[in-house]
Amino acid sequence: MAWGAATAAHAGDGTGVYNNPVIKWSLPDPTVIKADDGYFYLYATEDTHNVPIYRSKDLVKWRYAGTAFTDATRPMDFVPNGGIWAPDINYINGQYVLYYSKSEWGKTWECGIGVAVSDRPNGGFHDAHKLFISSEVNIENCIDPFFIRDDSCNYLFWGSFHDIYGVQLSDDGLSIKEGCVPQKIAGGLIEATMIVKHNNYYYLIGSAGTCCEGANSTYRLVMARSRNLFGPYVDRNGQSAIGDHFSPLLNKSPEVYGPGHCSEFVQDDAGQTWMLYHGFQAGDVDAGRVVYLDKITWGSDGWPQVQGMRPSTEAEVPVFNDEAGITEKKTTPQDSYLIDSLENGAYLRIDSPDNLPFSWKLYNVAGRLVGNGQATNVAIVDTSAMQRGLYLLKVRGAAGDFCGKVMRH
């Protein structure tokens, strides 16, 4: 099994096109930030253990960059057997702050929201701790956190099909501000809240329907707006979001089932607005919820819109000027490849930079070849039948050669 990033002609200068999906790997519930090193970093629900991170210069070509946590730093202070879902990445007071959900399917009163910090965007998150769980705040299904800073104050919004709530946070964003209590801003139709301010309106965007049923998923993006952060939010007809009235933003298409749970809006160097979201690709639903990119335009009535209210299959690339771009640091071949263990050692993942082809060989300690193959950009090596212990990995490709030891745990 191998995965490659979407192709793009002249990606980044606005003269070419890209094809959706932009990442053909299951990365549900994407969140994105432009870090202080000039790269975009995308985080997602942990279909890849410990919260996957991808990196891009242009929102089109993405490369795996590691995980937010390790087994040693993984949050365990609540829902110890739960998954880490729907992260939300932010930069607050000089550090990267990651909000996340911990939950098990069906346990809507035991789930909750936590937070962790790092001094870099590509991992190393630590000091993870609980903000609250559902039973403590008497709000069912407290997942899907979203952070927003407004008028010099920090706020967190959350909720999943049991009403949407928000509360003010402390100045460092690591706790609820003393004396503040959650306020309800929308009903139970939606989850995956994202709020963006545009021209003096706050736009509440959420996902309605079923997220995870492949071709039968009914997930879709809907929206409401308000003059105030905490509402009242209304749809295009002036009806209340607390009463579950929302207007459509993005529906399924013959090519994409269940598009939803969008990221923060991102602006390119031409002032265009972009949105990442997940969906099932028709014809390959077994790949999971892969990542799509589409442009947001703002209508004459102020509301955001996606062309045709459907995911695109091909579109013009975002514009990122060279002078505002990134100078890659010179790398040795060892730096050019990223090696990672997946699913507790059952698979070995090999990433090369910038969609480059390579071949790989795996040897045991006796020097016997136990596996080999070729890939472009990413190889997933099934090591589940191999004995635990030390192996030698050799990679050869356009990015150079790599030889190093890997451990089968």
TIVODO-249530 format. One record per residue (C-alpha): x, y, z. Coordinates in steps of 0.001 Angstrom, whole numbers, padded with zeros to 6 digits, always signed. Example, Ala and Ser with C-alpha at 12.3 -4.5 7.8 and 13.67 -1.06 7.14 Angstrom:
+012300-004500+007800
+013670-001060+007140
// end
This chain:
+000000+000000+000000
+001457+003373-000958
+000127+006864-000926
+001169+009929-002909
+000275+013590-002642
-001921+015191-005274
-000123+016564-008295
-000059+020250-009112
+001334+022250-011996
+003345+025248-010789
+001758+024882-007370
+002025+028047-005335
+002235+030702-008025
-001418+030748-009084
-000713+029617-012661
-001518+025922-012341
-004160+023568-011082
-004376+020999-008327
-006503+017875-008015
-008600+016884-005027
-008095+015226-002623
-004854+016977-001693
-003979+014245+000834
-005075+010695+000049
-004524+009491+003591
-007229+009246+006237
-006961+012492+008213
-010395+013273+009642
-011282+016627+011174
-008323+018676+009909
-007063+021804+011651
-004339+024004+010182
-001980+026785+011222
+000700+028819+009470
+003666+028527+011807
+006452+030980+012446
+008744+028997+010106
+006476+029903+007161
+005000+026425+006688
+001407+025310+007110
+000916+022481+009595
-002158+020252+009532
-003283+018067+012446
-006109+015512+012414
-008030+012912+014395
-005685+010050+015162
-006359+007496+012464
-002564+007705+012683
-001738+007011+016351
-000875+009982+018586
-002272+012673+016228
-000674+012995+012785
+000969+016209+011574
+001502+017167+007915
+003465+020118+006529
+003039+022186+003351
+004302+025357+001696
+001249+025875-000505
-001786+023970+000931
-001550+021550-002013
+001556+019412-001560
+001666+017926+001926
+004345+015872+003629
+004036+013809+006788
+005935+015551+009609
+005410+013310+012635
+002900+013114+015474
+001849+015573+018148
+002382+013049+020946
+004390+009931+021656
+003241+006990+023761
+005119+008581+026655
+003484+012023+026299
+000055+010835+025168
-002750+012390+027295
-003963+009818+029828
-005509+011921+032597
-009055+011287+031367
-010735+008678+029143
-007516+006580+029254
-008798+004120+026638
-010245+006808+024399
-009081+008114+021067
-007767+011623+020463
-010258+013286+018125
-010701+016603+016378
-007615+018565+017482
-007478+022346+017150
-004070+024017+016782
-003310+027614+017808
-000431+029928+018696
-000957+031644+022033
+001554+033718+023996
+004598+032381+022204
+003754+028674+022223
+001744+026229+020139
-001399+025206+021991
-003300+022092+020924
-006854+021498+022114
-008171+017972+021620
-011069+015651+022404
-010725+012353+024266
-013601+009967+023688
-014824+006437+023135
-017718+005726+020774
-021044+005965+022572
-019683+007245+025900
-021107+010732+025589
-020912+011620+029297
-017343+010370+029908
-015713+012266+027004
-014067+015637+027330
-011592+018246+026107
-007926+018681+026977
-005019+020920+026053
-001258+020523+025516
+001607+022836+024533
+004806+022784+022489
+007488+025249+021462
+007467+023882+017901
+004682+023069+015436
+005798+019594+014333
+005392+017695+017593
+006761+017628+021092
+003465+018476+022770
+003615+018097+026531
+001957+019142+029786
-001286+017666+028467
-004150+018052+030884
-007920+017971+031070
-009998+021121+030730
-013286+019386+031528
-015362+016299+030827
-019060+016192+029983
-020249+015023+033390
-018377+017875+035116
-020058+020634+033107
-023376+018799+032622
-023122+019057+028826
-023358+015813+026872
-020731+014884+024277
-018103+017573+024927
-015843+017070+021911
-014722+019067+018838
-013020+022069+020465
-012460+025301+018555
-010412+028242+019871
-010887+031851+018821
-009340+035065+020109
-011657+038037+019960
-011292+041536+021381
-008084+040516+023230
-009827+037604+024979
-009579+033825+024500
-012634+031628+023939
-013330+027956+023384
-016378+026523+021593
-017349+022871+021362
-020198+020363+021015
-021445+017401+019018
-025148+016880+018329
-026048+017887+021902
-025927+021671+021442
-022969+023984+020865
-021439+025877+023789
-018710+028445+024371
-016773+029788+027341
-014034+032323+028005
-010564+030972+028748
-007690+032279+030837
-005112+034604+029302
-002780+031677+028528
-005638+029598+027098
-004868+026647+029369
-007904+026780+031646
-011415+028175+031879
-011376+031742+033178
-012378+031828+036816
-016049+032559+037308
-017039+031907+033685
-019664+029333+032759
-020494+027809+029345
-023144+029527+027226
-025264+027796+024581
-025057+029323+021098
-026624+026677+018807
-028784+023576+018910
-028040+019892+018467
-028142+019669+014663
-024391+020177+014257
-020917+019375+015549
-017380+020464+014570
-017821+024175+015236
-015628+026702+013428
-016210+030452+013773
-014724+033075+011478
-015206+036831+011595
-015738+038684+008315
-016990+042243+007780
-018348+042617+011316
-020220+039297+011245
-019299+036088+013041
-019968+033041+010850
-020653+029808+012718
-019856+026857+010464
-020650+023306+011549
-021200+019810+010205
-024590+018111+010153
-025433+014492+009367
-023468+011250+009722
-019709+011511+009372
-018379+008010+009160
-020475+005686+006979
-018519+005775+003744
-020742+006159+000694
-023778+006387+002990
-022416+009363+004958
-024750+012366+005039
-022175+014805+006458
-022302+018349+005063
-021269+021871+006033
-023899+024352+007203
-023700+027878+008606
-025325+030713+010535
-024140+034197+011453
-024347+036829+014183
-023165+040329+014998
-021832+038998+018306
-019522+036089+019096
-022018+034453+021444
-025005+035082+019190
-027816+035066+018477
-026854+033177+015291
-029375+032965+012457
-029545+031400+009012
-030098+033283+005733
-033809+033481+006534
-033267+034971+009972
-034211+031782+011828
-032371+030817+015003
-029422+028399+015147
-030506+027483+018668
-033638+026198+016955
-031415+024193+014535
-031843+026490+011559
-028756+026656+009326
-028049+027452+005679
-026049+025066+003444
-022400+025728+002595
-021097+022441+001140
-022930+019269+000106
-021808+015898-001215
-021081+015310-004896
-020828+012221-007117
-017082+012283-006413
-017107+013023-002657
-019313+011579+000061
-019791+013207+003446
-017703+016382+003112
-017369+018183+006430
-015506+019178+009598
-013643+022050+008017
-010440+023675+009183
-009915+027303+009999
-010097+029512+006901
-006673+030320+005434
-005754+033329+003296
-003156+033153+000520
-000888+035975-000677
-003496+037131-003199
-006082+037604-000455
-008043+034496-001465
-009659+032398+001262
-009227+028605+001456
-010758+025783+003469
-009552+022247+004161
-012034+019532+005099
-012441+015768+005001
-014587+013472+002872
-014792+010000+001356
-013501+009711-002204
-015954+007860-004456
-014358+004666-005681
-011951+004488-002752
-014039+004861+000398
-011819+002303+002161
-009063+004953+002202
-011089+006720+004893
-011780+010409+005301
-009176+012054+003094
-008389+015773+002835
-009870+018224+000329
-009087+021867-000391
-011526+024428-001791
-011664+028172-002215
-014129+030265-000244
-015560+033377-001850
-017661+035978-000095
-021018+036791-001681
-022501+040239-002100
-024649+039476+000957
-021495+038768+002968
-022003+035007+003347
-019169+032574+002515
-019722+030247-000420
-018097+027340-002268
-018681+027185-006010
-021680+024982-006709
-021848+024058-003004
-019900+020925-003987
-016288+019768-003591
-014114+020526-006591
-012171+017851-008431
-009736+020337-009970
-009099+024018-009267
-006527+026778-009592
-003814+026580-006970
-003498+029079-004121
-001110+031978-004656
+002020+032154-002537
+004651+034617-003716
+008298+033614-003846
+009335+036619-001807
+006869+035575+000882
+007784+031938+000537
+010148+029598+002269
+013781+028768+001746
+014290+025067+002393
+017224+024352+004649
+019831+022152+003061
+019303+018576+004128
+021410+015500+004283
+019804+012332+002867
+019125+011252+006444
+017119+014434+007011
+015233+014020+003729
+013442+010818+004734
+011058+010510+007654
+010736+007067+009227
+007848+006315+011557
+006263+003300+013231
+002496+002887+012917
-000038+000867+014895
+002400-000212+017592
+004997-001431+015140
+002697-003330+012777
+003674-000996+009925
+006707+001078+008995
+006119+004346+007171
+008791+005907+004937
+008308+009456+003639
+010452+011195+001043
+010249+014946+000366
+008266+016582-002412
+006667+013540-004043
+010018+011962-004988
+010368+008256-005948
+012561+005864-003971
+013240+002196-003312
+013675+000556+000076
+015162-002639+001491
+014817-004052+004992
+017359-006481+006478
+017326-008447+009722
+020323-008502+012101
+021726-011522+010286
+021895-009485+007083
+019081-011367+005337
+016733-009336+003113
+013250-009549+004614
+011433-006959+002492
+011842-004503-000357
+009772-002256-002592
+009398+000987-004496
+007196+004015-003868
+006647+007662-004647
+006537+010002-001656
+005274+007436+000892
+005699+003699+001448
+003755+001739+004055
+005643-001445+004928
+003693-004259+006603
+005948-005553+009381
+003227-007283+011414
+004574-010769+010612
+008186-009877+011451
+009786-010753+014763
+010368-007994+017263
+013861-006616+017270
+016387-004552+015350
+016409-004190+011544
+018484-002280+009024
+016616-000032+006574
+018221+001143+003340
+016479+003758+001172
+017709+004971-002197
+016035+007641-004294
+016021+011078-005861
+016389+012687-002426
+019564+010705-001755
+020393+007551+000164
+019574+006619+003734
+020790+003743+005865
+019701+003397+009452
+018496+001103+012203
+014804+000662+012960
+013184-001228+015804
+010191-003564+015465
+008458-003178+018837
// end
